[in-house]
């Protein structure tokens, strides 16, 4: 059986925690002299339809730290589903490399890649979800608060791919997830239904608000993301107006718990969804969160390649 990593919900709570424990161990190992080359001789193809800073660099460096090699394949080189069918790309790459990471628009593309590839496929982001980000987010939260259930994670903003995977990882780990967004920018009902099927097992609660001030009460974590994702640029002006009252600023943060942390998956549009004062303030963990992409990615790769 291939160790694909397509949705955080494909894993049990125990499997997610095992990945987090592995990420913590690999991070500690790295800072204590470096990781052993457990992926020596392994190659990862990185297929990109969307531009990237964190996804590209963290995966490339994760492979390098573990002794393997990663190669970047640009949209012009692949033309996924256009220049060449997804099924053909998957089968060709499977004969060249040991794993595929893809960052795409259409979620069906990552599912089809995994269907046809004979090597592990890792979802580096789709318009539906972002499981790699969610694992790094969970790592960051556990480093601050530990493993305990019942944490309150509040997301302020668009019900986008990041919100979907954050909701799902919270549901799996027994953390309460709250989202506040304007009417019309909710998380997809199908994604909510998946979360609600998980919560009876873990005790997590899922809550929905339109007022961000109501949502942040008792929050341990305040999380936000850009109001306009890649591919939505034509909606920028409309979204700026709709989300104007959803900025994570000093006033909003002050209404949460005093030891709460502020998270953002980046890139941030500063002084739009997140003020400079908060982004660079004492409660912000946005850069440790970004750095944890590297260590979470190492755990994902080690699992995918069957070395951990």
FIKOL-929586 format. One record per residue: residue in one letter; residue number from 1; z, y, x of N, C-alpha, C, O in turn. Coordinates in steps of 0.05 Angstrom, whole numbers. Atoms other than C-alpha are relative to their C-alpha. Layout:
! FIKOL-929586
NODE   rest    nr      nup   nnorth    neast     caup   canorth   caeast      cup   cnorth    ceast      oup   onorth    oeast
NODE      A   NUM        Z        Y        X        Z         Y        X        Z        Y        X        Z        Y        X
...
***
This chain:
! FIKOL-929586
NODE   rest    nr      nup   nnorth    neast     caup   canorth   caeast      cup   cnorth    ceast      oup   onorth    oeast
NODE      X     1        0      -24       17        0         0        0        0       25       18       16       27       36
NODE      X     2        1      -25      -15      -19        69       27       23       18       -7       33       19      -29
NODE      X     3      -22      -19        4       36       121       36      -12       27       -5       -8       45       11
NODE      X     4       10      -27        7        1       179        1       23       18       -7       45        8      -15
NODE      X     5      -20      -19        8       40       242      -12      -14       21      -17      -23       42       -7
NODE      X     6       16      -17       18        9       275      -73       17       16      -19       11       39      -25
NODE      X     7      -19      -13       19       67       293     -120       28       -7        8       33      -30       16
NODE      X     8      -28        6       -6      141       299     -107       11      -20      -20       30      -35      -13
NODE      X     9       -9       18       20      150       260     -171       -8      -29        4        1      -46      -10
NODE      X    10        7       28       -7      117       199     -141       23      -14       14       23      -39       16
NODE      X    11      -23       11      -15      182       189     -102       25       -1      -17       29       16      -34
NODE      X    12      -25        2       13      249       167     -127       20       20       13       14       30       35
NODE      X    13      -20      -17      -13      311       211     -114        9      -11       27       13        4       46
NODE      X    14       -8       12      -25      331       162      -60      -21        4       22      -15       10       45
NODE      X    15       22       -3      -19      263       165      -27       -3       29       10       -8       35       33
NODE      X    16        1      -28       -8      264       241      -28       23        6       20       19       20       40
NODE      X    17      -22       -5      -18      333       242        3       -4      -13       27        4       -1       48
NODE      X    18        6       13      -25      311       193       56      -19       17       17      -16       19       41
NODE      X    19       19      -18      -14      253       240       74       15       25       11       10       33       33
NODE      X    20      -16      -23       -9      302       299       78       18       -7       23       20        8       42
NODE      X    21      -17        8      -22      349       260      122      -17       -4       25       -8        2       47
NODE      X    22       17        3      -23      291       242      167       -9       27       11       -9       30       36
NODE      X    23        7      -27       -9      269       315      170       23       12       16       18       25       36
NODE      X    24      -23      -11      -14      339       335      190        4      -13       27        9        0       47
NODE      X    25       -3       15      -25      342       281      244      -22        9       20      -17       12       43
NODE      X    26       22       -9      -17      273       301      271        4       28       10       -3       35       33
NODE      X    27       -6      -28       -8      293       374      272       21        1       22       18       15       42
NODE      X    28      -22        1      -20      357       359      310      -11      -11       26       -5       -1       48
NODE      X    29       12       13      -24      319       314      358      -18       19       15      -17       21       40
NODE      X    30       18      -19      -13      267       368      371       15       21       16        7       27       38
NODE      X    31      -16      -21      -14      319       420      389       18      -11       22       30        4       37
NODE      X    32      -16       13      -21      356       370      433      -18      -12       22       -9      -30       36
NODE      X    33       17       10      -22      297       358      479      -27       -9       -8      -44      -15       10
NODE      X    34       26        7        9      238       340      436       -2      -27      -14       16      -44      -10
NODE      X    35        4       25       15      212       285      391      -16      -20       17      -34      -12       32
NODE      X    36       16       20      -14      187       219      420      -28       -3      -12      -31        4      -36
NODE      X    37       28        0       10      111       208      413       -6      -24      -18      -22      -41      -11
NODE      X    38        3       23       18      115       160      354      -27       -1      -13      -35      -22      -24
NODE      X    39       27       -1       12       46       182      330      -21        1       22      -44       10       18
NODE      X    40       20        0      -22       12       173      398      -24      -17       -9      -21      -39      -19
NODE      X    41       24       14        7      -60       153      386       -9        4      -29      -30       -6      -37
NODE      X    42        6       -5       28      -59       177      313      -14       27       -3       -8       46       11
NODE      X    43       15      -24        6     -107       229      286        1        7      -29       -1      -10      -47
NODE      X    44       -2      -11       27     -100       273      224      -23       19       -4      -26       38       10
NODE      X    45       21      -19        8     -160       306      191       12       20      -20       25       11      -39
NODE      X    46      -11      -20       18     -140       372      158      -23       14      -14      -38       30       -2
NODE      X    47       22      -11       16     -188       391      103        9       24      -16       29       23      -31
NODE      X    48       -9      -25       12     -183       463       79      -22       12      -18      -45       16       -9
NODE      X    49       16      -17       17     -214       497       19       11       28       -2       -3       47       -8
NODE      X    50      -15      -26        2     -162       553       21        9        7       28       16      -10       44
NODE      X    51      -11       -9      -26     -141       595       81       30       -6        2       43       -9      -19
NODE      X    52      -28        7       -3      -72       580      110       11        9       27       -4        9       47
NODE      X    53      -15       -5      -25      -21       601      162       20      -23        4       17      -39       22
NODE      X    54      -22       19       -3       40       557      151      -10      -29       -2       -2      -46       14
NODE      X    55        9       28        3        4       494      126      -15       -9       25      -10      -31       35
NODE      X    56       16        9      -23      -46       492      183       17       -2       25       16      -23       38
NODE      X    57      -14        0      -26        1       510      240       23      -21       -1       27      -35       19
NODE      X    58      -23       19        1       60       467      215      -10      -28        3        2      -45       16
NODE      X    59       10       27       -2       17       405      207      -11       -5       28       -7      -27       40
NODE      X    60       12        3      -27      -20       416      273       22       -4       21       20      -22       38
NODE      X    61      -22        2      -19       45       426      311       17      -25       -5       28      -37       13
NODE      X    62      -15       25        7       80       369      274      -13      -24       13        0      -41       25
NODE      X    63       14       23      -13       26       321      298        3        2       30        7      -19       43
NODE      X    64       -2       -3      -29       30       350      368       28       -8       10       31      -22       30
NODE      X    65      -27        6       -8      106       344      371        5      -30       -1       21      -41       15
NODE      X    66       -4       29        3      101       271      349      -20      -16       16      -21      -41       14
NODE      X    67       18       14      -18       47       255      400      -28       -6      -10      -44      -18        3
NODE      X    68       26        5       12      -13       254      353      -18       24        3      -13       43       18
NODE      X    69       20      -21       -2      -74       298      344       -9        8      -28      -13       -9      -45
NODE      X    70       10       -9       26      -97       341      285      -25       16        4      -28       31       24
NODE      X    71       25      -15       -2     -166       370      273       -4       15      -26       -1        4      -48
NODE      X    72        5      -18       23     -182       429      227      -29       -2       -9      -47        0        7
NODE      X    73       26        1       11     -241       422      181       -2       22      -21       11       21      -42
NODE      X    74        3      -24       17     -263       487      148      -16       -6      -25      -29      -26      -27
NODE      X    75       16        4       24     -293       495       79      -30       -2        6      -44      -18       -7
NODE      X    76       28        1       -7     -361       507      111       -9      -27       11      -31      -35        8
NODE      X    77        7       25      -12     -358       442      149        0      -23      -19      -15      -43      -16
NODE      X    78       -3       22       19     -339       398       90      -16        5      -26      -32      -12      -34
NODE      X    79       13       -5       26     -363       431       26        9      -21      -20       -8      -33      -34
NODE      X    80      -11       22       16     -317       383      -12      -10        0      -28       -6       19      -43
NODE      X    81       10        2       27     -351       360      -75      -26       15       -5      -36       15      -28
NODE      X    82       24      -16        3     -411       405      -63      -21      -10       20      -42      -21       12
NODE      X    83       19       10      -20     -446       390        2       -1      -31        1      -21      -43        6
NODE      X    84       -3       29       -1     -421       319       -2       21       -9      -20       41        6      -25
NODE      X    85      -18        9       20     -385       279      -55       28       -5       12       30      -12       36
NODE      X    86      -27        5      -10     -309       272      -49        3      -29        8       17      -35       28
NODE      X    87       -2       28       -6     -315       197      -50      -13       -6       27       -2      -22       43
NODE      X    88       13        5      -26     -363       198        9       16       13       23       19        0       44
NODE      X    89      -17      -13      -20     -320       248       48       24      -18        7       31      -22       30
NODE      X    90      -24       16       -3     -259       204       37       -6      -25       16        9      -33       34
NODE      X    91        6       25      -13     -294       141       60      -10        4       29       -6      -13       47
NODE      X    92        9       -6      -27     -327       174      121       24        6       17       27       -5       39
NODE      X    93      -23       -7      -16     -262       205      145       19      -24        5       31      -26       26
NODE      X    94      -17       24       -4     -225       139      135       -8      -17       23        8      -32       34
NODE      X    95        9       16      -24     -268       109      190        4       15       26       -1        3       47
NODE      X    96       -4      -17      -24     -252       166      238       29        5        8       36        6       31
NODE      X    97      -28       -9       -4     -179       184      229       20      -19      -13       12      -37      -28
NODE      X    98      -21       17       11     -113       153      210       14       12      -25       30       -1      -38
NODE      X    99      -12      -13       23      -94       203      156      -15       26       -6      -29       37       11
NODE      X   100       14      -24        9     -121       262      115       21       18      -14       36        9      -31
NODE      X   101      -15      -21       14      -85       326       95      -20       19      -12      -38       28        3
NODE      X   102       20      -18       13     -123       369       45       14       22      -15       34       18      -29
NODE      X   103      -10      -24       14     -110       439       18      -23       10      -17      -42       22       -6
NODE      X   104       23       -3       18     -154       448      -43        7       17      -24       30       24      -29
NODE      X   105       -4      -15       25     -163       486     -108        6      -21      -22       28      -22      -33
NODE      X   106       -2       19       23     -175       431     -160       18      -24        6       12      -38       26
NODE      X   107      -18       23       -5     -119       380     -164      -14      -26       -2       -7      -45       12
NODE      X   108       15       25        2     -168       327     -185      -13       -8       26      -18      -31       31
NODE      X   109       13        6      -26     -200       333     -116       19      -15       19       10      -34       32
NODE      X   110      -19       15      -17     -137       310      -80        5      -28      -11        8      -47        5
NODE      X   111       -4       27       12     -128       253     -129      -24      -17        6      -21      -41       12
NODE      X   112       24       16       -6     -200       231     -118       -2       -7       29      -10      -29       36
NODE      X   113       -1        7      -28     -193       236      -43       18      -24        5       10      -43       20
NODE      X   114      -19       22       -3     -133       190      -47      -11      -26      -11       -6      -48        0
NODE      X   115       11       24       13     -170       142      -93      -20      -14       19      -20      -38       21
NODE      X   116       22       12      -16     -228       132      -44        7       -4       29       -6      -20       43
NODE      X   117       -7        3      -28     -193       139       23       16      -25        5       32      -34      -12
NODE      X   118      -15       24       -8     -167        77       58       23        7       19       38      -10       28
NODE      X   119      -22      -10      -16     -119       120       99       18       18      -17        9       27      -38
NODE      X   120      -17      -16       16      -59       160       74      -11       28       -4      -23       40       14
NODE      X   121        9      -27        7      -75       226       39       25       17       -7       42        8      -23
NODE      X   122      -22      -18        5      -26       284       39      -10       26      -14      -30       38       -5
NODE      X   123        7      -24       15      -29       341      -11       12       24       13       36       29       11
NODE      X   124       -9      -25      -13      -25       406       28        1       23      -18       11       44      -11
NODE      X   125       -2      -20       21      -31       446      -36      -24       -4      -19      -46       -8       -9
NODE      X   126       21       -2       20      -71       446     -101        8       22      -19       30       33      -17
NODE      X   127       -7      -20       20      -74       495     -159       22      -10      -18       34        6      -32
NODE      X   128      -21       11       18      -27       448     -196       28       -1       14       48        6        2
NODE      X   129      -26        4      -13       28       434     -144       -1        4       30      -22        8       42
NODE      X   130       -3       -4      -29       54       441      -73       23      -16       10       44       -5       17
NODE      X   131      -23       17       -7       97       381      -55       11        3       28       35        0       33
NODE      X   132       -9       -5      -27      100       396       20       19       24        1       40       23       15
NODE      X   133      -18      -23        2      130       464        4       26       -7      -12       48        1       -3
NODE      X   134      -25        8       15      180       433      -44       19      -16       18       43      -12       17
NODE      X   135      -17       15      -18      205       385       10       14       19       20       37       16       26
NODE      X   136      -12      -19      -19      216       442       59       20       18      -14       40       25       -3
NODE      X   137      -19      -16       16      250       482        4       26      -15       -4       48       -4        0
NODE      X   138      -23       16        4      297       425      -11       16       -3       26       41       -3       26
NODE      X   139      -13        1      -27      312       418       64       16       25        5       39       24       14
NODE      X   140      -13      -26       -5      329       492       68       25        3      -18       46       12       -9
NODE      X   141      -22       -1       19      374       488        6       23      -18        9       46      -10        8
NODE      X   142      -21       18       -8      411       427       32       13        9       26       37        5       29
NODE      X   143      -12      -10      -25      422       459      100       21       21       -7       41       24        7
NODE      X   144      -19      -21        8      459       516       63       22      -11      -17       46       -4      -13
NODE      X   145      -19        8       20      494       479        7        8      -30        1       26      -38      -13
NODE      X   146       -6       28        0      494       405       24      -15      -15      -22      -32       -4      -35
NODE      X   147       15       17       18      471       347      -19        8        1      -29       -6       -9      -46
NODE      X   148      -13        2       26      514       359      -80      -18        7      -23      -35       25      -21
NODE      X   149       14       -6       25      485       359     -150       12       24      -13       34       33       -6
NODE      X   150      -10      -22       16      493       416     -199       -5       28       11        4       47        0
NODE      X   151        8      -27      -10      465       473     -156      -18       13      -20      -32        0      -36
NODE      X   152       17      -15       19      431       528     -195      -22       14       15      -17       33       31
NODE      X   153       23      -11      -14      361       544     -170      -16       16      -21      -26        5      -40
NODE      X   154       14      -17       19      328       603     -205      -25       11       13      -25       22       34
NODE      X   155       26      -10       -9      255       620     -197       -9       23      -18       -8       22      -43
NODE      X   156        9      -24       14      230       689     -216      -29        5        5      -37       10       28
NODE      X   157       28       -6       -4      156       698     -228      -18      -19      -14      -11      -32      -34
NODE      X   158       22       15       12       92       662     -244        6      -31        0       16      -41       20
NODE      X   159       -4       29        1       96       589     -266      -23      -15       14      -38      -30        1
NODE      X   160       23        9      -15       48       569     -211        5      -27       13       24      -41        6
NODE      X   161       -2       26      -13       39       508     -165       27       -3       15       38      -24       15
NODE      X   162      -26        1      -15      101       526     -123       23       -4      -20       41      -20      -15
NODE      X   163      -21        3       20      143       532     -186        1      -29      -11       22      -40      -16
NODE      X   164        1       28       11      119       464     -211       14      -19       19       31      -35       10
NODE      X   165      -13       19      -18      139       427     -148       29        6        5       45      -13        9
NODE      X   166      -28       -7       -2      204       465     -141       16      -11      -24       37      -23      -20
NODE      X   167      -13       11       24      222       446     -213        3      -30        3       24      -41       -4
NODE      X   168       -1       30       -2      205       373     -199       19      -10       21       33      -29       16
NODE      X   169      -18        9      -21      244       368     -134       29        5       -9       47      -11       -3
NODE      X   170      -26       -6       10      304       401     -168        8      -22      -20       31      -32      -20
NODE      X   171       -5       21       20      299       351     -226        8      -26       14       26      -40        5
NODE      X   172       -5       25      -14      297       293     -177       27        0       15       40      -21       16
NODE      X   173      -24       -1      -16      356       317     -136       25        9      -16       47       11       -5
NODE      X   174      -23       -7       17      401       336     -195        8       29        2       31       35       -4
NODE      X   175       -6      -29       -1      396       411     -186      -11       13      -25      -32        6      -35
NODE      X   176        8      -14       24      392       457     -246      -22       20        7      -19       36       26
NODE      X   177       23      -18       -5      325       494     -249       -3       19      -23       -5       11      -46
NODE      X   178        4      -21       20      316       560     -285      -24       16        9      -27       23       32
NODE      X   179       22      -18       -6      253       601     -289       -1       23      -20        4       20      -43
NODE      X   180        5      -23       17      241       671     -315      -28       11        6      -35       16       29
NODE      X   181       27      -10       -4      171       695     -327       -9       15      -26        3       11      -47
NODE      X   182       10      -13       24      132       740     -375      -14      -20      -18      -23      -41       -9
NODE      X   183       15       16       19      102       710     -437      -29       -3        9      -42       17       15
NODE      X   184       28        5       -8       36       677     -420       -3       -9       28      -25      -16       37
NODE      X   185        0        9      -28       55       659     -349       19      -23        5       31      -25       27
NODE      X   186      -19       22       -1       96       597     -362      -12      -24       17      -36      -25       21
NODE      X   187        9       25      -13       94       531     -324      -14      -17      -21       -8      -16      -45
NODE      X   188       16       17       18       44       482     -354       18      -19      -15       35      -32       -3
NODE      X   189      -17       19       16       76       442     -412        0      -28       11       20      -41        9
NODE      X   190        0       27      -10       53       377     -381       18       -4       24       31      -25       27
NODE      X   191      -18        1      -24       91       393     -316       29        1      -10       47      -13        2
NODE      X   192      -27       -2       11      153       411     -357        8      -27      -12       31      -35       -9
NODE      X   193       -6       26       12      149       345     -395        7      -20       21       25      -37       17
NODE      X   194       -7       18      -22      149       307     -329       28        5        9       44      -14       14
NODE      X   195      -27       -7       -9      212       344     -308       21      -10      -20       42      -20      -12
NODE      X   196      -19        8       21      246       330     -374        4      -30       -2       24      -40      -11
NODE      X   197       -3       29        0      233       256     -366       18       -9       23       28      -31       23
NODE      X   198      -16        7      -24      270       257     -299       30        7       -5       47       -7        4
NODE      X   199      -27      -11        1      332       298     -318       21      -18      -12       44      -17       -3
NODE      X   200      -22       17       10      369       245     -359       11      -18       21       35      -26       20
NODE      X   201       -9       17      -22      373       203     -296       18       14       20       36        3       31
NODE      X   202      -13      -15      -22      398       258     -250       20       20      -10       37       30        6
NODE      X   203      -18      -20       10      436       305     -296       -8       28        3        6       47       -4
NODE      X   204       10      -27       -4      394       365     -278       -6       13      -27      -13       -1      -47
NODE      X   205        7      -15       25      382       419     -331      -23       19        7      -24       31       28
NODE      X   206       23      -18       -3      317       458     -340        2       22      -21        5       16      -45
NODE      X   207       -4      -23       19      322       528     -371      -23       20        4      -34       23       26
NODE      X   208       23      -18        0      270       580     -389        9       27      -12       22       28      -33
NODE      X   209       -7      -27        9      279       655     -396      -25       19        4      -43       13       19
NODE      X   210       19      -22       -5      236       717     -403       14       23       15        1       39       28
NODE      X   211      -15      -22      -13      291       764     -378       11      -10       27       27      -28       28
NODE      X   212       -9       10      -27      302       756     -302       30        4        4       42      -11       19
NODE      X   213      -28       -5       -4      372       786     -306       17      -22      -13       38      -29       -2
NODE      X   214      -14       22       12      395       732     -353       -3      -26       17       15      -42       19
NODE      X   215        6       24      -15      363       679     -309       16       -3       26       22      -25       34
NODE      X   216      -14        2      -26      399       697     -244       30       -3       -2       43       -8       19
NODE      X   217      -29        3        2      469       693     -271        8      -28        9       -4      -48        1
NODE      X   218      -10       25      -12      506       638     -232      -21      -14       18      -17      -37       24
NODE      X   219       20       12      -18      445       627     -187       11       -4       28       23       15       39
NODE      X   220       -5        4      -29      457       595     -119      -24        6       16      -22       15       39
NODE      X   221       25       -5      -14      384       603     -101      -17       18      -18      -20       12      -42
NODE      X   222       19      -17       14      337       659     -122      -27       -3       15      -28        3       39
NODE      X   223       26        6      -12      264       641     -109      -22       16      -13      -22       18      -38
NODE      X   224       23      -14       12      201       682     -118      -25       -7       16      -23      -18       38
NODE      X   225       26        5      -13      128       678     -100      -19       22       -9      -12       38      -26
NODE      X   226       19      -21        7       67       722     -103       -7       -1      -30       -8      -22      -42
NODE      X   227        7       -2       28       47       746     -172      -29       -8       -5      -37      -16      -27
NODE      X   228       29        6        2      -27       734     -158       -7      -20       22       -7      -13       46
NODE      X   229        7       20      -20      -47       669     -124      -29        1        7      -45       14       -6
NODE      X   230       28        1       -8     -111       654      -87      -18      -11      -23      -11      -31      -36
NODE      X   231       18        7       22     -169       650     -136        5       16      -25      -10       14      -44
NODE      X   232       -7      -17       24     -135       699     -185       -4       30        6        7       46       -9
NODE      X   233        1      -28       -9     -154       763     -149      -10       19      -22       -2       43      -22
NODE      X   234       10      -18       21     -192       791     -209       22        7      -21       18       26      -36
NODE      X   235      -22       -5       19     -126       788     -248       22       18       12       42       22       -1
NODE      X   236      -21      -13      -15      -87       829     -197       12       23      -16       37       24      -19
NODE      X   237      -10      -24       14      -80       894     -237       16       -9      -25       37        2      -31
NODE      X   238      -13       10       24      -62       856     -301       27      -13        7       46       -9       -7
NODE      X   239      -24       14       -8      -11       814     -265       21       19       11       45       16        5
NODE      X   240      -19      -20      -10       21       873     -229       15       13      -23       39       19      -21
NODE      X   241      -12      -12       23       34       904     -296       19      -19      -15       41      -12      -22
NODE      X   242      -16       20       15       59       840     -329       26       -6       15       47      -11        2
NODE      X   243      -23        9      -16      108       824     -271       17       24       11       35       19       27
NODE      X   244      -14      -23      -12      133       895     -257       30       -2       -2       45        8       16
NODE      X   245      -29        3        4      202       878     -284       12      -25       13       36      -31        9
NODE      X   246       -9       26      -11      207       813     -245        3        2       30        3      -19       44
NODE      X   247       -4       -4      -29      216       842     -175       27      -10        8       47       -4       -5
NODE      X   248      -26        9      -11      270       808     -134        9       23       19       -1       25       41
NODE      X   249      -10      -23      -15      308       870     -110       30       -2        2       42      -21       -7
NODE      X   250      -29        0       -5      379       888      -91       16       -3      -26       35      -18      -27
NODE      X   251      -15        1       25      401       898     -163        0      -28      -11       20      -39      -19
NODE      X   252        2       27       11      375       830     -185       17      -20       16       31      -36        4
NODE      X   253      -15       19      -17      405       793     -126       30        4       -3       45      -16       -2
NODE      X   254      -28       -6        3      472       827     -137       12      -12      -25       36      -15      -28
NODE      X   255       -9       12       25      475       795     -206        4      -30        2       14      -43      -17
NODE      X   256       -3       29       -5      474       724     -177       26       -4       15       42       14       19
NODE      X   257      -24        6      -15      530       689     -139       -1       15       27      -22       20       38
NODE      X   258       -2      -16      -25      555       727      -78      -11      -15       24      -21       -2       43
NODE      X   259       10       15      -23      535       671      -30      -28      -12       -6      -36      -31        8
NODE      X   260       26       10        7      467       660      -62      -20        6       23      -15       24       39
NODE      X   261       21       -4      -20      405       655      -18      -26        7      -15      -31        0      -38
NODE      X   262       26       -9       11      336       686      -29      -22      -15       15      -22      -15       40
NODE      X   263       21       16      -11      274       644      -18      -27       10       -9      -30       21      -31
NODE      X   264       28       -7        7      199       658      -17      -18      -18       18      -13      -20       42
NODE      X   265       16       18      -16      145       609        5      -20       14       18      -31        1       36
NODE      X   266       18      -16      -16      103       665       36      -29       -9       -3      -33      -33       -9
NODE      X   267       -3      -28       -8       57       701       44       12       17      -22        7       13      -46
NODE      X   268      -13      -18       19       98       756       11      -16       26       -2      -25       37       19
NODE      X   269       10      -28        4       70       820      -19       24       17       -2       35       22      -24
NODE      X   270      -25      -15       -2      128       862        3        0       25      -18      -20       39      -20
NODE      X   271       -5      -22       18      156       913      -46      -17       -3      -26      -21       16      -41
NODE      X   272       11        7       25      119       878     -102       19      -21      -12       37      -13      -27
NODE      X   273      -18       20       11      152       811     -120       27       -1       15       46      -11        4
NODE      X   274      -24        1      -17      204       821      -64        2       25       16      -17       33       29
NODE      X   275       -2      -25      -15      231       885      -34        6       -6       30       16      -28       37
NODE      X   276       -6        2      -28      237       895       41       30       -4        4       39      -20       21
NODE      X   277      -29        1       -3      312       905       33       10      -29       -4       28      -37       10
NODE      X   278       -9       27        5      320       835        4      -13      -20       20        1      -38       30
NODE      X   279       14       18      -18      267       800       47       13       -1       28       14      -22       41
NODE      X   280      -12       -3      -26      301       825      110       31        1        0       43        7       20
NODE      X   281      -29       -2        3      372       823       83       15      -25        8        3      -45       16
NODE      X   282      -18       21      -10      431       779       99       -2      -26      -17        5      -47       -7
NODE      X   283        2       23       17      418       732       40      -27      -14        2      -31      -36      -10
NODE      X   284       27       11       -2      345       719       57       -1      -23       20       11      -22       42
NODE      X   285        5       22      -18      326       652       86      -30       -6        2      -38      -29        8
NODE      X   286       29        5        2      251       661       81      -13       -9       26      -32      -24       25
NODE      X   287       12        9      -25      237       651      155       11      -27        8       -5      -44       17
NODE      X   288       -8       28       -4      282       590      165      -14      -19      -19      -20      -42      -12
NODE      X   289       14       16       19      249       564      102      -28       -6        9      -38      -28        7
NODE      X   290       27        4      -11      180       575      133        0      -19       23      -17      -36       26
NODE      X   291       -2       17      -24      202       542      198        5      -29       -8       -3      -48        6
NODE      X   292       -6       27        9      227       482      159      -25      -15      -10      -24      -40      -13
NODE      X   293       25       14        6      155       468      138       -7      -19       22      -16      -42       17
NODE      X   294        6       17      -24      146       440      209       15      -26       -1        4      -47        3
NODE      X   295      -17       23       -2      204       392      205       -4      -18      -25       -3      -43      -23
NODE      X   296        6       16       24      190       370      133      -26      -14        3      -29      -38       -5
NODE      X   297       26       12       -5      118       358      152        2      -24       19      -12      -44       15
NODE      X   298       -3       23      -18      140       313      209       10      -25      -15        1      -47      -10
NODE      X   299      -10       22       16      179       270      160      -21      -12      -17      -24      -36      -20
NODE      X   300       22        9       17      120       266      113      -20      -16       17      -29      -37        8
NODE      X   301       19       14      -17       74       246      170       11      -27       10       -4      -47       10
NODE      X   302      -12       25       -9      122       194      198        0      -21      -22       -6      -44      -16
NODE      X   303        0       18       23      127       163      129      -29       -9       -5      -34      -33       -9
NODE      X   304       27        7        7       52       166      117      -12      -20       20      -26      -38       12
NODE      X   305       10       17      -20       37       132      183       17      -25        5       11      -42       22
NODE      X   306      -16       25       -1       91        80      173       17       -4       25       22      -26       33
NODE      X   307      -16        3      -25      132        96      235       30        7       -5       46        7       13
NODE      X   308      -28       -6        7      196       115      198        6       -9      -29       28       -6      -38
***
